[in-house]
Amino acid sequence: MRLLRWLGLALVVVGCGGEDSPFTRVDTKVPAAASGFLIWSDIWAAAPNDVWAIGNGTVYHHDGATWTAQTITGAQSLQSIWGASPNAIWAVGGDDIAFWNGTTWTASKAPSTGGGLADVHGSSATDVWAVGDNGASVHWDGANWIRRGIAGSFSSSVFAAGTGAKQAWVCGVTDFKEWSGTAWVDIRDQTDHYSCEGLFGFSPSDVWAVGEDEWMLHWDGTAWTRISIGDGFDDFVRAWGAAPDDVWAVGQRGAIKHWNGKSWSGVASGTEQPLVAVHGSGAGDVWIGGNKVMLHLTK
């Protein structure tokens, strides 16, 4: 699975970078797990006082002061979380799907997929995708989860900007597909066989793919273009942005990059631990999580 593959690269790294970072480490404010630390796999923030994150398979909620573990009967080892609104949030992992309606969590089983779910994203409360290994892919249309298998692939990330053709994408290390409106279509040739780990965007004509070290891909509605990130030392796993000129990417060895609308530049994280999650409620509220690390940016 995505989380274990990435975090396994640096479980022995315990040092922190010495550079000044605009991010503050807030992992000391998070309740300790039974093992003594939490490995954060995903984050979704609706507001500075309404932040959801998954640590060691458990969902946590931050109310602006305190992190609280959530008890979700029937859902275990969750990996990814996404919300259409504060009252419509999904978390997935394995064959479990959990849903928050603003008051309570309920759990259900995904349609048989043959693989475990690892990522969830949607364009609205009636257009949600969950994907994972062995071609696992299911779609929520507002009433039911429907299997939409991806032949023989491992998908580490999904991004949906709408329900039509060329408005949703999935990717994995050796795979890259686009939704045609009825099926997933291979577009590896269009992406120059890019080794993709994460997807994020703002519209059907503004999508980022992050992954292999010195490049990121950008979709402008017509073509995928490679954009240099300035060095070739770190692979990236996830991206999120508050605006098209304010995008963050995180990855291996505490790597953080920021897009200002013209170029990518490095940002000190203060850690060398792998970072695998990034989200925020706006430019002044950005959260980053990874192996025993939770970072927060406020402006």
Secondary structure, 3 states (H helix, E strand, C coil): CHHHHHHCCCCCCCCCCCCCCCCEECHHHCCCCCCCCCEEEEEEEEECCEEEEEECCEEEEECCCCEEECCCCCCCCCCEEEEEECCEEEEEEECEEEEECCCCEEEEECCCCCCCEEEEEEEECCEEEEEECCCCEEEECCCCEEECCCCCCCCCEEEECCCCCCCEEEEECCEEEEECCCCEEECCCCCCCCCEEEEEEEECCEEEEEECCCEEEEECCCCEEEEECCCCCCCEEEEEEEECCEEEEEEHHHCEEEECCCCEEECCCCCCCCEEEEEEEECCEEEEEEECEEEEEEC
